[in-house]
């Protein structure tokens, strides 16, 4: 993937809506969408900060809801498709690895690790079972290759899902340096193109980011691997309300200067 496809750049400052981790909570996401729809203006941008999948009760419905809302916003507000961006989160990264599991040197260990981190709900949503996946992984590469092919076919039964997964970005930035949006982490002092998998597996020192260490006046993430919640730092915002784990779906509107205008929770 070319660097230009890894992250998305908004060429100029503007109002930007960011939706945090959803984790299969379709009904909560719909409530957030309803509130955003009431306040959306022509020229606004919308970023889903990843983790649409995993943990919650309706992963398929969540992806459908995101795709439908994207179409509705483009139609109603004549929004440029480039102004609605979906990021790859840890859950989407694990799903990508799941479909390549037959290439892993130790697929059983990898699969067990993912199952303990929310992937079971995504499997179930597509009519797949963790038990069948483990059986295939233990049987060998040929059986596992058949299973991953079947898993891909199951996703293909849902219009737009594979296409959505194929166009996920790693980060969103505003060209003037006012705003950075990531899934979970951003390593201090490391250039954007050197972050690798820190976007979804990093984040331990996210709250200590500064414009000097990140290159952006405000850094926003939609998920955390620690205690969830909406948190505001001097130069950072975390929008993980704990959806799929007994909490809420959170979103926020950021102004042209990277300032927080409003927070929505459902």
Buried (B, 14 or more C-beta within 10 A) or exposed (E): EEEEEBBBEBEEBBBBBBBBBBBBBBBBBBBBBEBBEEEBEEEBBBBBBBBBBBBBBBBBBBBBBBBEBBEBBBEEBEBEEEBBBBBBBBBBBBBEBBBEBBEBEEBBEBBBEBBEEBBBBBBBBBEBEBEEBBEBBEEEBEBBBEBBEBBEEBBEEBEBBBEBBEEBBBBBBBEBBBBBBBBBBBBBEBEBEEBEEBBBBBBBEBBEBBBEBBBBBBBBBBBBBEEBBBBEBEBBBBBBBBBBBEBBBBBBBBBBEBEBEEBBBB
